[in-house]
Amino acid sequence: MTEDLVEELKKAVTFGDEDKARTIAQTIVDTGLDVSQVVEDLSATMRDVGTKFQRCEIFLSGLMLSAEAMKTSMSILQPILATKKSSSHHHGKVVLGTVQGDIHDIGKNIVSALLTAGGFEVFDIGVDAPASRFIEKAKEAHADIIAASALMTTTIAYEEEIIKLLKAMGIRDSFKVLIGGGAVTVHDAERMGADGFAEDAPTGVQEAERIIRTR
């Protein structure tokens, strides 16, 4: 029965059935199953969905639906997970957002879900966020990483602005900066002096884990 519930939830996320995902996730919570293992399974499922999108096996609409189903599932599972893990068990704290002038949030939301599933404490500041907002939240949350996404070439400069502002404030060494998004390349990251670069959501989680290990 337990395995059936988890498999059904994974299918609901894979096929982007948000209503079914919500119902099954709540059933999992109500029956007292190991939420941490369920979250790990969902994380792997979402990575598979991302891989299928990269291989053009599914359309963007399918990726969006899966991301929403994943987000809905996590909204139910994560509070239970949080009550069972002390803050010391988190891999680290990440302030995440889409930079100023950019309102795309699909990739950001997937990264947020995967980071949360991976044991990070995520502070999502949303879209169209100025550099000062990233830094204010990072200071407030005592974050380890500032993760910024830019989906348009015209907004890449606002990722760099975060690093410039950190330097101007004399606190560049206080936070690691991870950048990504469809418009960004590894060369952009190197030019800016970012601490990490992610071309997709799964890589974003891997980079965050690497940064925490080497911090």
N, CA, C and O of each residue as an XYZ file, in Angstrom:
860
protein
N       0.840     -1.216      0.000
C       0.000      0.000      0.000
C       0.863      1.250      0.000
O       0.598      2.211     -0.723
N       1.927      1.217      0.846
C       2.838      2.360      0.919
C       3.488      2.632     -0.420
O       3.512      3.765     -0.900
N       4.016      1.569     -1.018
C       4.682      1.715     -2.306
C       3.708      2.195     -3.371
O       4.068      2.986     -4.243
N       2.466      1.711     -3.296
C       1.451      2.122     -4.268
C       1.194      3.626     -4.179
O       1.081      4.302     -5.202
N       1.103      4.147     -2.952
C       0.857      5.579     -2.773
C       1.997      6.412     -3.352
O       1.769      7.397     -4.056
N       3.218      6.005     -3.046
C       4.385      6.744     -3.528
C       4.452      6.700     -5.052
O       4.724      7.709     -5.702
N       4.201      5.524     -5.609
C       4.235      5.392     -7.074
C       3.153      6.244     -7.726
O       3.383      6.854     -8.770
N       1.974      6.288     -7.110
C       0.888      7.101     -7.653
C       1.232      8.587     -7.588
O       0.901      9.353     -8.492
N       1.901      8.980     -6.507
C       2.304     10.383     -6.385
C       3.358     10.725     -7.427
O       3.309     11.797     -8.031
N       4.296      9.836     -7.638
C       5.337     10.067     -8.651
C       4.712     10.199    -10.044
O       5.126     11.033    -10.849
N       3.703      9.356    -10.311
C       3.017      9.430    -11.604
C       2.258     10.754    -11.742
O       2.249     11.371    -12.807
N       1.625     11.174    -10.647
C       0.864     12.428    -10.682
C       1.785     13.609    -10.990
O       1.425     14.506    -11.751
N       2.967     13.596    -10.394
C       3.938     14.661    -10.655
C       4.446     14.564    -12.090
O       4.530     15.569    -12.796
N       4.777     13.368    -12.509
C       5.295     13.167    -13.870
C       4.316     13.671    -14.924
O       4.717     14.302    -15.902
N       3.033     13.388    -14.720
C       2.028     13.778    -15.707
C       1.361     15.124    -15.391
O       0.433     15.545    -16.080
N       1.847     15.781    -14.349
C       1.358     17.121    -14.040
C      -0.075     17.179    -13.551
O      -0.784     18.147    -13.825
N      -0.513     16.154    -12.829
C      -1.871     16.131    -12.290
C      -1.842     16.738    -10.887
O      -1.643     16.032     -9.899
N      -2.041     18.042    -10.814
C      -1.898     18.759     -9.552
C      -2.930     18.330     -8.514
O      -2.589     18.164     -7.343
N      -4.177     18.149     -8.919
C      -5.229     17.751     -7.979
C      -4.944     16.375     -7.374
O      -5.106     16.169     -6.171
N      -4.525     15.452     -8.212
C      -4.218     14.109     -7.728
C      -2.999     14.133     -6.818
O      -2.953     13.431     -5.807
N      -2.012     14.947     -7.183
C      -0.805     15.064     -6.371
C      -1.144     15.593     -4.982
O      -0.605     15.126     -3.979
N      -2.037     16.565     -4.938
C      -2.445     17.151     -3.653
C      -3.136     16.097     -2.776
O      -2.843     15.969     -1.587
N      -4.045     15.357     -3.382
C      -4.799     14.348     -2.637
C      -3.891     13.247     -2.101
O      -3.993     12.863     -0.936
N      -3.006     12.742     -2.953
C      -2.132     11.640     -2.540
C      -1.122     12.113     -1.496
O      -0.848     11.404     -0.528
N      -0.572     13.307     -1.693
C       0.389     13.833     -0.720
C      -0.247     13.959      0.656
O       0.381     13.652      1.669
N      -1.489     14.409      0.688
C      -2.185     14.540      1.963
C      -2.441     13.162      2.581
O      -2.343     12.990      3.796
N      -2.768     12.192      1.739
C      -2.982     10.825      2.230
C      -1.695     10.265      2.833
O      -1.716      9.588      3.860
N      -0.584     10.560      2.176
C       0.718     10.101      2.679
C       0.997     10.693      4.057
O       1.479     10.002      4.954
N       0.691     11.969      4.212
C       0.878     12.626      5.507
C      -0.050     12.016      6.552
O       0.368     11.730      7.674
N      -1.291     11.823      6.179
C      -2.299     11.300      7.120
C      -1.978      9.880      7.578
O      -2.306      9.495      8.700
N      -1.339      9.109      6.709
C      -1.044      7.717      7.063
C       0.305      7.575      7.769
O       0.694      6.472      8.153
N       1.008      8.678      7.939
C       2.247      8.652      8.704
C       3.425      7.997      8.020
O       4.307      7.464      8.693
N       3.463      8.022      6.704
C       4.586      7.431      5.978
C       5.844      8.285      6.137
O       5.768      9.438      6.562
N       6.985      7.722      5.797
C       8.267      8.422      5.899
C       8.344      9.513      4.833
O       8.653      9.250      3.670
N       8.058     10.730      5.253
C       7.986     11.849      4.311
C       9.343     12.125      3.676
O       9.415     12.478      2.499
N      10.409     11.969      4.437
C      11.739     12.259      3.893
C      12.060     11.363      2.703
O      12.651     11.817      1.723
N      11.674     10.099      2.783
C      11.920      9.190      1.664
C      11.041      9.538      0.473
O      11.475      9.445     -0.675
N       9.811      9.939      0.747
C       8.907     10.346     -0.335
C       9.473     11.550     -1.080
O       9.430     11.606     -2.309
N      10.003     12.513     -0.326
C      10.572     13.713     -0.936
C      11.780     13.350     -1.804
O      11.965     13.908     -2.885
N      12.591     12.422     -1.327
C      13.742     11.983     -2.129
C      13.269     11.344     -3.435
O      13.846     11.576     -4.497
N      12.224     10.545     -3.341
C      11.683      9.894     -4.541
C      11.131     10.930     -5.524
O      11.321     10.815     -6.734
N      10.449     11.937     -4.988
C       9.901     12.987     -5.845
C      10.997     13.797     -6.503
O      10.875     14.207     -7.657
N      12.073     14.025     -5.758
C      13.205     14.766     -6.310
C      13.767     14.043     -7.530
O      14.053     14.660     -8.556
N      13.921     12.718     -7.402
C      14.416     11.918     -8.524
C      13.440     11.958     -9.689
O      13.847     12.008    -10.850
N      12.157     11.935     -9.375
C      11.128     12.000    -10.419
C      11.207     13.311    -11.186
O      11.114     13.326    -12.413
N      11.380     14.420    -10.455
C      11.439     15.728    -11.098
C      12.701     15.871    -11.940
O      12.696     16.532    -12.979
N      13.780     15.247    -11.482
C      15.008     15.264    -12.279
C      14.786     14.527    -13.597
O      15.267     14.952    -14.648
N      14.054     13.419    -13.528
C      13.742     12.667    -14.747
C      12.905     13.505    -15.712
O      13.120     13.478    -16.923
N      11.952     14.244    -15.158
C      11.124     15.116    -15.992
C      11.993     16.174    -16.661
O      11.836     16.458    -17.848
N      12.910     16.756    -15.891
C      13.807     17.761    -16.450
C      14.673     17.197    -17.556
O      14.921     17.866    -18.559
N      15.134     15.971    -17.379
C      15.950     15.310    -18.395
C      15.148     15.065    -19.666
O      15.654     15.245    -20.773
N      13.901     14.658    -19.500
C      13.035     14.431    -20.667
C      12.817     15.720    -21.443
O      12.767     15.718    -22.673
N      12.687     16.826    -20.708
C      12.506     18.111    -21.383
C      13.769     18.478    -22.158
O      13.689     18.952    -23.292
N      14.925     18.261    -21.552
C      16.186     18.560    -22.218
C      16.344     17.747    -23.494
O      16.929     18.211    -24.473
N      15.817     16.529    -23.471
C      15.927     15.646    -24.637
C      14.787     15.855    -25.622
O      14.663     15.132    -26.611
N      13.951     16.860    -25.337
C      12.804     17.184    -26.191
C      11.801     16.036    -26.253
O      11.115     15.856    -27.259
N      11.720     15.266    -25.175
C      10.756     14.180    -25.102
C       9.412     14.653    -24.583
O       8.397     13.982    -24.771
N       9.404     15.812    -23.927
C       8.153     16.430    -23.490
C       8.208     17.911    -23.838
O       9.289     18.466    -24.035
N       7.044     18.549    -23.912
C       6.984     19.965    -24.238
C       7.119     20.818    -22.974
O       7.039     20.314    -21.854
N       7.324     22.107    -23.179
C       7.445     23.040    -22.062
C       6.191     23.012    -21.189
O       6.276     23.110    -19.965
N       5.032     22.879    -21.827
C       3.783     22.842    -21.057
C       3.775     21.662    -20.091
O       3.278     21.778    -18.971
N       4.322     20.532    -20.520
C       4.398     19.363    -19.655
C       5.330     19.593    -18.483
O       5.045     19.178    -17.360
N       6.437     20.252    -18.746
C       7.378     20.582    -17.680
C       6.730     21.514    -16.668
O       6.902     21.346    -15.460
N       5.987     22.493    -17.158
C       5.319     23.449    -16.275
C       4.291     22.749    -15.381
O       4.208     23.025    -14.184
N       3.516     21.844    -15.970
C       2.500     21.128    -15.198
C       3.143     20.241    -14.130
O       2.654     20.161    -13.003
N       4.238     19.579    -14.492
C       4.946     18.746    -13.526
C       5.500     19.595    -12.388
O       5.443     19.205    -11.222
N       6.036     20.758    -12.741
C       6.597     21.653    -11.728
C       5.524     22.107    -10.744
O       5.775     22.189     -9.541
N       4.338     22.399    -11.247
C       3.249     22.833    -10.370
C       2.770     21.688     -9.475
O       2.465     21.895     -8.301
N       2.707     20.478    -10.040
C       2.312     19.320     -9.240
C       3.347     19.035     -8.161
O       3.000     18.667     -7.039
N       4.614     19.207     -8.506
C       5.691     19.017     -7.543
C       5.595     20.061     -6.433
O       5.724     19.742     -5.251
N       5.369     21.300     -6.827
C       5.262     22.395     -5.857
C       4.091     22.153     -4.899
O       4.214     22.376     -3.695
N       2.966     21.700     -5.432
C       1.791     21.403     -4.607
C       2.097     20.282     -3.626
O       1.746     20.366     -2.449
N       2.752     19.230     -4.111
C       3.115     18.114     -3.243
C       4.030     18.583     -2.120
O       3.841     18.215     -0.960
N       5.018     19.394     -2.469
C       5.989     19.864     -1.481
C       5.349     20.777     -0.451
O       5.767     20.800      0.707
N       4.329     21.537     -0.868
C       3.659     22.434      0.080
C       2.984     21.646      1.202
O       2.771     22.167      2.297
N       2.655     20.397      0.920
C       2.017     19.534      1.915
C       3.051     18.708      2.691
O       2.924     18.515      3.900
N       4.064     18.229      1.984
C       5.054     17.355      2.600
C       6.120     18.105      3.390
O       6.557     17.644      4.445
N       6.538     19.261      2.880
C       7.657     19.969      3.497
C       7.401     20.392      4.944
O       8.309     20.265      5.765
N       6.214     20.888      5.297
C       5.991     21.252      6.704
C       6.170     20.066      7.658
O       6.650     20.232      8.779
N       5.783     18.882      7.211
C       5.960     17.684      8.038
C       7.436     17.355      8.154
O       7.924     16.997      9.225
N       8.140     17.480      7.038
C       9.573     17.208      7.024
C      10.310     18.170      7.944
O      11.247     17.789      8.645
N       9.871     19.418      7.929
C      10.536     20.449      8.734
C      10.403     20.180     10.224
O      11.293     20.524     11.001
N       9.296     19.568     10.623
C       9.098     19.295     12.053
C       9.960     18.133     12.529
O      10.158     17.950     13.730
N      10.467     17.358     11.596
C      11.268     16.190     11.966
C      12.761     16.428     11.832
O      13.571     15.591     12.229
N      13.124     17.588     11.264
C      14.536     17.881     11.067
C      14.878     19.202     11.744
O      14.191     20.201     11.533
N      15.895     19.217     12.525
C      16.353     20.477     13.112
C      17.095     21.244     12.048
O      17.469     20.689     11.016
N      17.309     22.527     12.299
C      17.982     23.357     11.302
C      19.389     22.849     11.018
O      19.935     23.101      9.944
N      19.990     22.122     11.989
C      21.346     21.614     11.800
C      21.409     20.520     10.743
O      22.485     20.197     10.240
N      20.257     19.953     10.409
C      20.234     18.901      9.408
C      20.099     19.458      7.988
O      20.216     18.709      7.018
N      19.858     20.748      7.862
C      19.782     21.338      6.528
C      21.173     21.382      5.916
O      22.165     21.598      6.613
N      21.234     21.176      4.614
C      22.507     21.317      3.922
C      22.989     22.763      4.009
O      24.189     23.020      4.100
N      22.062     23.686      3.980
C      22.408     25.095      4.003
C      21.188     25.932      3.699
O      20.110     25.406      3.424
N      21.364     27.237      3.752
C      20.266     28.158      3.486
C      20.523     28.890      2.168
O      21.619     29.393      1.919
N      19.486     28.935      1.333
C      19.601     29.551      0.004
C      18.525     30.607     -0.183
O      17.339     30.339      0.007
N      18.948     31.814     -0.557
C      18.012     32.851     -0.983
C      17.919     32.758     -2.500
O      18.929     32.859     -3.196
N      16.720     32.567     -3.003
C      16.512     32.282     -4.427
C      15.531     33.262     -5.036
O      14.520     33.600     -4.421
N      15.826     33.721     -6.248
C      14.895     34.613     -6.925
C      15.257     34.834     -8.379
O      16.354     34.496     -8.822
N      14.317     35.408     -9.113
C      14.556     35.846    -10.491
C      14.866     37.332    -10.442
O      14.193     38.092     -9.745
N      15.885     37.742    -11.181
C      16.403     39.104    -11.045
C      15.461     40.178    -11.587
O      14.474     39.898    -12.268
N      15.808     41.392    -11.259
C      15.034     42.571    -11.661
C      14.813     42.608    -13.176
O      15.724     42.337    -13.957
N      13.593     42.946    -13.569
C      13.269     43.055    -14.979
C      12.841     41.752    -15.629
O      12.489     41.732    -16.808
N      12.870     40.662    -14.868
C      12.552     39.340    -15.405
C      11.449     38.718    -14.552
O      11.580     38.643    -13.331
N      10.379     38.278    -15.178
C       9.255     37.719    -14.415
C       9.069     36.224    -14.660
O       8.026     35.668    -14.315
N      10.062     35.569    -15.247
C       9.974     34.127    -15.473
C      10.222     33.384    -14.159
O      11.150     33.717    -13.422
N       9.402     32.390    -13.870
C       9.577     31.684    -12.599
C       9.515     30.161    -12.704
O       9.590     29.475    -11.685
N       9.380     29.626    -13.906
C       9.272     28.166    -14.043
C      10.544     27.490    -13.534
O      10.496     26.629    -12.656
N      11.676     27.892    -14.096
C      12.944     27.296    -13.684
C      13.227     27.525    -12.217
O      13.675     26.619    -11.513
N      12.966     28.733    -11.757
C      13.197     29.076    -10.354
C      12.369     28.179     -9.443
O      12.865     27.700     -8.423
N      11.133     27.955     -9.799
C      10.256     27.135     -8.970
C      10.726     25.678     -8.916
O      10.627     25.022     -7.879
N      11.228     25.193    -10.026
C      11.746     23.825    -10.040
C      12.993     23.736     -9.176
O      13.150     22.791     -8.403
N      13.879     24.716     -9.302
C      15.087     24.743     -8.472
C      14.704     24.787     -7.000
O      15.290     24.082     -6.177
N      13.718     25.616     -6.671
C      13.261     25.739     -5.292
C      12.772     24.396     -4.755
O      13.114     23.999     -3.641
N      11.968     23.702     -5.561
C      11.431     22.407     -5.141
C      12.543     21.380     -4.960
O      12.546     20.625     -3.987
N      13.487     21.354     -5.901
C      14.569     20.374     -5.825
C      15.522     20.682     -4.673
O      16.002     19.766     -4.005
N      15.797     21.951     -4.439
C      16.650     22.322     -3.308
C      15.992     21.921     -1.988
O      16.636     21.369     -1.096
N      14.697     22.211     -1.887
C      13.960     21.851     -0.675
C      13.961     20.344     -0.484
O      14.178     19.843      0.619
N      13.716     19.630     -1.575
C      13.720     18.171     -1.506
C      15.101     17.640     -1.134
O      15.224     16.578     -0.524
N      16.126     18.382     -1.506
C      17.491     17.965     -1.222
C      17.986     18.349      0.156
O      19.140     18.086      0.496
N      17.132     18.967      0.953
C      17.501     19.272      2.323
C      17.946     20.691      2.580
O      18.398     20.998      3.683
N      17.834     21.570      1.598
C      18.169     22.975      1.791
C      16.973     23.740      2.345
O      15.821     23.389      2.093
N      17.267     24.778      3.092
C      16.219     25.699      3.529
C      16.198     26.844      2.521
O      17.174     27.583      2.394
N      15.089     26.989      1.810
C      15.014     27.927      0.697
C      14.136     29.127      1.048
O      13.036     28.976      1.578
N      14.641     30.312      0.743
C      13.893     31.548      0.914
C      13.671     32.134     -0.477
O      14.555     32.783     -1.036
N      12.492     31.900     -1.024
C      12.165     32.319     -2.387
C      11.614     33.738     -2.362
O      10.546     33.986     -1.801
N      12.351     34.674     -2.975
C      11.916     36.077     -2.967
C      11.151     36.449     -4.233
O      10.847     37.620     -4.460
N      10.841     35.451     -5.055
C       9.984     35.698     -6.209
C      10.710     36.213     -7.437
O      11.897     35.952     -7.632
N       9.981     36.946     -8.259
C      10.510     37.432     -9.537
C      10.698     38.945     -9.498
O      10.228     39.628     -8.588
N      11.405     39.451    -10.520
C      11.634     40.892    -10.646
C      12.234     41.474     -9.358
O      11.831     42.538     -8.888
N      13.197     40.750     -8.810
C      13.790     41.142     -7.529
C      15.088     41.922     -7.745
O      16.000     41.419     -8.401
N      15.188     43.132     -7.208
C      16.422     43.910     -7.328
C      17.548     43.302     -6.502
O      17.301     42.524     -5.581
N      18.777     43.658     -6.833
C      19.938     43.110     -6.140
C      19.855     43.341     -4.636
O      20.204     42.466     -3.843
N      19.392     44.520     -4.255
C      19.314     44.847     -2.830
C      18.391     43.904     -2.078
O      18.627     43.611     -0.905
N      17.343     43.424     -2.737
C      16.399     42.514     -2.092
C      17.061     41.164     -1.803
O      16.865     40.590     -0.732
N      17.847     40.659     -2.761
C      18.573     39.410     -2.543
C      19.462     39.528     -1.301
O      19.481     38.646     -0.443
N      20.194     40.639     -1.234
C      21.158     40.804     -0.150
C      20.471     41.033      1.186
O      20.901     40.500      2.209
N      19.415     41.817      1.180
C      18.667     42.055      2.425
C      18.150     40.734      3.000
O      18.258     40.481      4.200
N      17.586     39.899      2.124
C      17.034     38.627      2.592
C      18.141     37.687      3.047
O      17.980     36.960      4.027
N      19.268     37.702      2.336
C      20.387     36.841      2.702
C      20.922     37.207      4.078
O      21.257     36.327      4.871
N      21.002     38.494      4.361
C      21.462     38.945      5.677
C      20.453     38.579      6.752
O      20.821     38.127      7.837
N      19.188     38.776      6.445
C      18.115     38.476      7.400
C      18.062     36.992      7.743
O      17.863     36.622      8.900
N      18.244     36.143      6.727
C      18.123     34.691      6.906
C      19.440     34.033      7.287
O      19.479     32.833      7.555
N      20.532     34.817      7.313
C      21.862     34.250      7.550
C      22.131     33.140      6.531
O      22.550     32.037      6.881
N      21.881     33.459      5.282
C      21.981     32.478      4.205
C      23.429     32.139      3.877
O      24.348     32.908      4.160
N      23.605     30.981      3.279
C      24.909     30.559      2.787
C      25.088     30.943      1.324
O      26.177     31.314      0.885
N      23.978     30.843      0.575
C      24.039     31.027     -0.877
C      22.962     31.998     -1.342
O      21.826     31.960     -0.869
N      23.337     32.872     -2.279
C      22.381     33.691     -3.014
C      22.307     33.102     -4.416
O      23.312     33.075     -5.127
N      21.131     32.632     -4.823
C      20.948     32.010     -6.132
C      20.037     32.888     -6.983
O      18.896     33.155     -6.608
N      20.546     33.332     -8.126
C      19.805     34.264     -8.976
C      19.607     33.693    -10.371
O      20.522     33.121    -10.963
N      18.394     33.861    -10.883
C      18.044     33.356    -12.207
C      17.726     34.496    -13.155
O      17.088     35.479    -12.777
N      18.186     34.349    -14.413
C      17.876     35.323    -15.465
C      17.539     34.557    -16.734
O      18.350     33.776    -17.232
N      16.345     34.785    -17.250
C      15.910     34.063    -18.448
C      16.028     34.898    -19.717
O      15.790     34.394    -20.814
N      16.394     36.172    -19.575
C      16.514     37.048    -20.737
C      17.908     37.660    -20.764
O      18.482     37.969    -19.720
N      18.444     37.831    -21.967
C      19.793     38.398    -22.091
C      19.850     39.817    -21.534
O      20.902     40.265    -21.077
N      18.737     40.512    -21.569
C      18.709     41.892    -21.079
C      18.760     41.979    -19.560
O      18.968     43.059    -19.009
N      18.572     40.854    -18.880
C      18.570     40.906    -17.414
C      19.787     40.239    -16.778
O      19.897     40.198    -15.552
N      20.697     39.718    -17.591
C      21.907     39.097    -17.050
C      22.686     40.089    -16.188
O      23.256     39.725    -15.159
N      22.700     41.345    -16.626
C      23.466     42.368    -15.901
C      23.005     42.505    -14.457
O      23.780     42.915    -13.593
N      21.742     42.164    -14.191
C      21.243     42.300    -12.827
C      21.749     41.181    -11.918
O      21.755     41.329    -10.696
N      22.171     40.064    -12.510
C      22.843     39.039    -11.712
C      24.207     39.569    -11.263
O      24.599     39.435    -10.104
N      24.913     40.173    -12.214
C      26.224     40.739    -11.889
C      26.101     41.865    -10.861
O      27.002     42.071    -10.049
N      24.995     42.584    -10.902
C      24.795     43.689     -9.971
C      24.788     43.201     -8.514
O      25.214     43.919     -7.609
N      24.300     41.978     -8.301
C      24.301     41.418     -6.945
C      25.731     41.315     -6.425
O      26.015     41.699     -5.291
N      26.628     40.794     -7.259
C      28.022     40.633     -6.869
C      28.682     41.990     -6.662
O      29.435     42.182     -5.707
N      28.398     42.930     -7.560
C      28.971     44.268     -7.428
C      28.511     44.947     -6.140
O      29.298     45.606     -5.460
N      27.239     44.781     -5.815
C      26.698     45.412     -4.613
C      27.278     44.768     -3.352
O      27.556     45.460     -2.373
N      27.459     43.456     -3.375
C      28.085     42.774     -2.241
C      29.500     43.318     -2.009
O      29.912     43.542     -0.871
N      30.228     43.523     -3.100
C      31.588     44.073     -2.994
C      31.555     45.496     -2.455
O      32.346     45.863     -1.585
N      30.630     46.292     -2.982
C      30.522     47.692     -2.546
C      30.175     47.796     -1.064
O      30.576     48.740     -0.384
N      29.420     46.808     -0.576
C      29.021     46.799      0.835
C      30.080     46.164      1.732
O      29.951     46.161      2.957
N      31.131     45.625      1.106
C      32.203     45.002      1.867
C      31.856     43.654      2.455
O      32.463     43.227      3.437
N      30.868     42.969      1.854
C      30.428     41.677      2.405
C      30.426     40.581      1.336
O      29.676     39.610      1.439
N      31.266     40.740      0.312
C      31.299     39.741     -0.760
C      31.622     38.346     -0.235
O      31.094     37.356     -0.742
N      32.482     38.259      0.775
C      32.881     36.954      1.292
C      31.842     36.334      2.219
O      32.005     35.198      2.663
N      30.781     37.072      2.513
C      29.767     36.558      3.439
C      28.814     35.577      2.777
O      28.212     34.740      3.449
N      28.674     35.679      1.457
C      27.710     34.830      0.747
C      28.321     34.293     -0.538
O      29.071     34.989     -1.222
N      27.994     33.058     -0.854
C      28.348     32.485     -2.140
C      27.232     32.825     -3.125
O      26.054     32.813     -2.768
N      27.608     33.127     -4.360
C      26.618     33.515     -5.367
C      26.564     32.471     -6.474
O      27.567     32.169     -7.121
N      25.374     31.932     -6.674
C      25.121     30.926     -7.699
C      24.183     31.526     -8.728
O      23.096     31.986     -8.380
N      24.587     31.529     -9.994
C      23.741     32.121    -11.029
C      23.345     31.073    -12.061
O      24.023     30.061    -12.237
N      22.227     31.342    -12.741
C      21.755     30.430    -13.765
C      20.618     31.044    -14.540
O      20.308     32.225    -14.388
N      19.993     30.226    -15.381
C      18.915     30.726    -16.226
C      19.232     30.506    -17.681
O      20.392     30.366    -18.067
N      18.190     30.477    -18.483
C      18.346     30.175    -19.897
C      19.245     31.119    -20.671
O      19.799     30.738    -21.702
N      19.400     32.351    -20.188
C      20.192     33.336    -20.926
C      21.654     33.344    -20.521
O      22.467     34.017    -21.155
N      21.998     32.609    -19.479
C      23.323     32.711    -18.875
C      24.225     31.567    -19.313
O      23.759     30.449    -19.530
N      25.522     31.850    -19.443
C      26.506     30.823    -19.789
C      27.572     30.759    -18.703
O      27.666     31.642    -17.851
N      28.363     29.709    -18.747
C      29.453     29.557    -17.788
C      30.453     30.696    -17.932
O      31.094     31.099    -16.962
N      30.581     31.212    -19.157
C      31.501     32.330    -19.384
C      31.000     33.589    -18.682
O      31.797     34.376    -18.172
N      29.686     33.778    -18.655
C      29.110     34.912    -17.919
C      29.446     34.783    -16.434
O      29.827     35.755    -15.782
N      29.298     33.577    -15.919
C      29.563     33.340    -14.503
C      31.019     33.631    -14.161
O      31.317     34.248    -13.138
N      31.913     33.182    -15.023
C      33.341     33.414    -14.796
C      33.666     34.905    -14.862
O      34.433     35.419    -14.048
N      33.081     35.584    -15.827
C      33.330     37.030    -15.983
C      32.838     37.799    -14.766
O      33.498     38.734    -14.312
N      31.695     37.415    -14.241
C      31.128     38.114    -13.085
C      31.868     37.811    -11.787
O      31.843     38.598    -10.841
N      32.531     36.650    -11.761
C      33.150     36.221    -10.514
C      32.184     35.496     -9.609
O      32.329     35.525     -8.387
N      31.184     34.838    -10.207
C      30.218     34.064     -9.423
C      30.893     32.817     -8.860
O      31.914     32.363     -9.376
N      30.318     32.280     -7.812
C      30.882     31.093     -7.167
C      30.377     29.792     -7.783
O      30.928     28.720     -7.532
N      29.326     29.897     -8.588
C      28.791     28.708     -9.216
C      27.872     29.068    -10.361
O      27.333     30.174    -10.415
N      27.693     28.124    -11.287
C      26.826     28.318    -12.447
C      26.008     27.066    -12.673
O      26.526     25.955    -12.562
N      24.730     27.236    -12.990
C      23.854     26.102    -13.271
C      23.088     26.358    -14.553
O      22.442     27.394    -14.709
N      23.166     25.411    -15.461
C      22.448     25.555    -16.720
C      21.027     25.013    -16.632
O      20.200     25.287    -17.502
N      20.739     24.241    -15.577
C      19.389     23.712    -15.391
C      19.157     23.457    -13.905
O      20.063     23.618    -13.087
N      17.941     23.061    -13.570
C      17.568     22.892    -12.167
C      18.359     21.796    -11.453
O      18.876     22.048    -10.365
N      18.476     20.589    -12.018
C      19.260     19.559    -11.333
C      20.708     19.989    -11.091
O      21.277     19.707    -10.036
N      21.299     20.673    -12.075
C      22.668     21.153    -11.909
C      22.732     22.205    -10.813
O      23.729     22.309    -10.098
N      21.662     22.986    -10.684
C      21.610     23.997     -9.640
C      21.736     23.378     -8.258
O      22.436     23.906     -7.394
N      21.061     22.265     -8.055
C      21.137     21.561     -6.775
C      22.538     20.992     -6.566
O      23.093     21.087     -5.471
N      23.102     20.411     -7.601
C      24.450     19.858     -7.508
C      25.470     20.937     -7.181
O      26.379     20.722     -6.379
N      25.314     22.098     -7.807
C      26.231     23.203     -7.548
C      26.079     23.730     -6.123
O      27.068     24.052     -5.463
N      24.841     23.814     -5.656
C      24.613     24.263     -4.287
C      25.249     23.310     -3.291
O      25.845     23.741     -2.304
N      25.124     22.019     -3.549
C      25.741     21.013     -2.680
C      27.257     21.140     -2.708
O      27.912     21.030     -1.672
N      27.816     21.373     -3.891
C      29.280     21.527     -4.021
C      29.757     22.745     -3.252
O      30.770     22.698     -2.553
N      29.013     23.843     -3.390
C      29.392     25.083     -2.704
C      29.392     24.886     -1.188
O      30.310     25.332     -0.499
N      28.364     24.220     -0.676
C      28.291     23.991      0.778
C      29.438     23.099      1.235
O      30.025     23.330      2.292
N      29.758     22.074      0.437
C      30.856     21.171      0.821
C      32.189     21.887      0.886
O      33.024     21.582      1.738
N      32.391     22.839     -0.011
C      33.688     23.510     -0.099
C      33.723     24.852      0.594
O      34.744     25.539      0.568
N      32.620     25.234      1.215
C      32.548     26.552      1.854
C      33.501     26.643      3.041
O      33.572     27.682      3.698
